[in-house]
Amino acid sequence: MKKILIVDDNKYIRFALSVLMEQSGYNGHEVGEGEKVIAEVKSKNPDLVILDKKLPGYDGLDLLVEIKKIRQELPVIILTAYGDEKTRERALELGADVFMTKPFDNDEIISTIERLLK
């Protein structure tokens, strides 16, 4: 079963994504704090990361850079409520595979995950 690391400070978003992952045949693991992300990437060895852009005390794009230093090939979806074009372009430049905005469409996020994991 593929492991998906879900990083968001909003517990309701994490829960919704975790349930969606389970229903779709994935193992979703939730993290709510930015300081835990790198340790989780190293210890849990996820197959994909869904990463919020804005976390308390952390910028998701800075975490993206750190994740890519550890595992360049690890697919990362940036999922944010702050979806302006400049932020999207920067995220993709830094190595994000996909940039999506909240609220998200369940079918779209699952099809995106399936595509990235092929």
N, C-alpha and C positions, 0 to 999 in steps of 0.2 A: 504494500500500500504506500503510495507516494505521500511524503510529508510536506505540509504547507505551514510555514511560519507566518502567523498573522500578527502584525505589529500595529497597534492603534491604542491611543489613550482612552478612547470611548469604549467602555465595557459592553455597551449594547451593540456597537458595530462588531467588536471582537466576537461576541456571542453569535450574532447573526451569521457572520462569515464562518465561524466554527461549525455551526449547524449545517450551513450550506455545503461546506467541505465534506462533512460526514455523509450527508444525503447523496453526495456526488461521488462517493467512494474514495475520498482522500482522508488523511489523518491530519486534522488541523490542530496546531499548537499555538496558544495565545501568549502574547507578551504585551504588557501595557506601559512599560517604562523603557525609555531610550537606552538607559545605561545597561540593560540586560540583553540588548539585541546581539551584540558581537559575541558574547559568551554563548548565547543560544545557537548562533550560526555555527560556532566551533563545536559545541557539544552535541547538538541534535542533528547536525548534518542534514538540513532540510533540502528538499528537491526544488522548492520555489519559495520566495518571500513576497508577501503582500505588505507593503510598507507605507504607513501614513507619512505625509510630508511634514506635518506639524505635531511635534510631541513636546510635552513640558520639558523645557531646558535643552531640547535637542531639535536640530533641523534634520528631517528625514533625508535630505540630499547629502548631508555630511555623513550620515550613517550608510547611505548607499555607497559612497566612496570607500568607506571602511570595509563594507561587505565585499565589494569587488576586489579589494586588496587581498582578502582571504581566499575567495573563490570567484575568479573572474567569470567563469561560465555559469554561475548560479543565476537563474532567471529572477528578476525583481520587477514587480508591478508596483508603481507608485500610485496610491489611492488617496485622493485628497479632496477636501472641500474648497481648496484654493487653487483653482484650475486655470489660471491665466496662461496665455501663450508663451510668455517669457519663462515662466516656471517650467512649463512642459518642455520647451526647447532645452533648458538647462539640465533637466532630469535625464533626457535622452542623451545629451552630450556626456553626462557623467556615467552612463552605462545602464540606465533603466531600460528594460525591454519594452515596457508599456506604461503609459501615463493615463490613468482613468480618474474621473471625478465622481464625487458623491453627490447625490445618491446614485448608487450603482444599480445596474440591471443584473439580476442573478444569472440569467442565461448568458449574457455577454461576458461576465467575469468567468464563468465556468468554461465557455468556449475558448476564451483567451488562455486560461490555464492549460486546457487540453492541447492547444496549439503550441504553447511554450514548452510543454513537457514531452512533445514528440521528438 
